[in-house]
């Protein structure tokens, strides 16, 4: 699963990216058709990443929702 981030975050971006990798997810620097999720503090913003994510049908969530999702994710074995 590929996760991209857009805009400022209330938690240090590096920490969010580290938590993402620890959960067994891949951090993407940009949005593509392979991106599974875009995390941003303003999901309604018309930034290039949010517009591109919407064009691909990629879910866009805010940082609080993503942090909650990370609590529920466990990496797969292997």
C-alpha positions as CSV (number, residue, x, y, z in Angstrom):
1,X,0.0,0.0,0.0
2,X,1.4,3.4,-1.0
3,X,0.7,6.5,1.1
4,X,1.5,10.0,0.0
5,X,1.5,13.2,2.1
6,X,0.5,16.7,1.1
7,X,1.0,20.0,2.9
8,X,2.0,20.8,6.5
9,X,1.3,18.3,9.2
10,X,0.8,18.9,12.9
11,X,3.1,15.9,13.7
12,X,6.6,16.1,12.3
13,X,6.4,14.7,8.7
14,X,9.5,12.5,9.2
15,X,7.8,10.9,12.2
16,X,4.6,10.2,10.2
17,X,6.7,8.7,7.5
18,X,8.6,6.5,10.0
19,X,5.3,5.3,11.5
20,X,4.0,4.5,8.0
21,X,7.1,2.4,7.1
22,X,6.9,0.6,10.5
23,X,3.3,-0.3,9.7
24,X,4.6,-2.0,6.6
25,X,3.4,0.6,4.2
26,X,5.3,2.4,1.4
27,X,5.8,6.2,1.5
28,X,5.3,7.8,-2.0
29,X,6.7,11.2,-2.8
30,X,4.0,11.9,-5.4
31,X,0.5,10.8,-6.3
32,X,0.0,8.2,-9.1
33,X,-2.5,5.6,-10.0
34,X,-0.6,3.3,-7.7
35,X,-1.1,5.5,-4.6
36,X,-3.5,3.9,-2.1
37,X,-4.1,6.9,0.2
38,X,-3.3,10.7,0.3
39,X,-2.9,12.2,3.8
40,X,-3.4,16.0,4.1
41,X,-4.6,18.4,6.8
42,X,-7.2,19.9,4.4
43,X,-8.8,17.1,2.3
44,X,-11.0,19.7,0.6
45,X,-8.0,21.8,-0.7
46,X,-7.6,22.1,-4.4
47,X,-3.9,21.3,-4.4
48,X,-2.2,19.4,-7.3
49,X,-1.9,16.3,-5.1
50,X,-5.5,16.3,-3.9
51,X,-6.8,17.0,-7.4
52,X,-4.7,14.2,-8.9
53,X,-5.7,11.8,-6.1
54,X,-9.4,12.5,-6.8
55,X,-8.9,12.0,-10.5
56,X,-7.5,8.5,-9.8
57,X,-10.2,7.7,-7.2
58,X,-7.6,7.7,-4.4
59,X,-9.0,8.3,-1.0
60,X,-8.0,11.5,0.7
61,X,-8.0,11.6,4.5
62,X,-6.9,14.1,7.1
63,X,-3.9,13.6,9.4
64,X,-6.1,12.7,12.5
65,X,-7.9,10.0,10.6
66,X,-4.6,8.6,9.2
67,X,-3.1,8.5,12.7
68,X,-6.1,6.5,13.9
69,X,-5.7,4.1,10.9
70,X,-2.0,3.6,11.8
71,X,-3.0,2.5,15.3
72,X,-5.1,-0.3,13.7
73,X,-2.5,-1.5,11.1
74,X,-0.1,-4.3,11.7
75,X,2.5,-5.3,9.2
76,X,2.0,-8.7,7.5
77,X,4.5,-11.5,8.2
78,X,7.2,-12.0,5.6
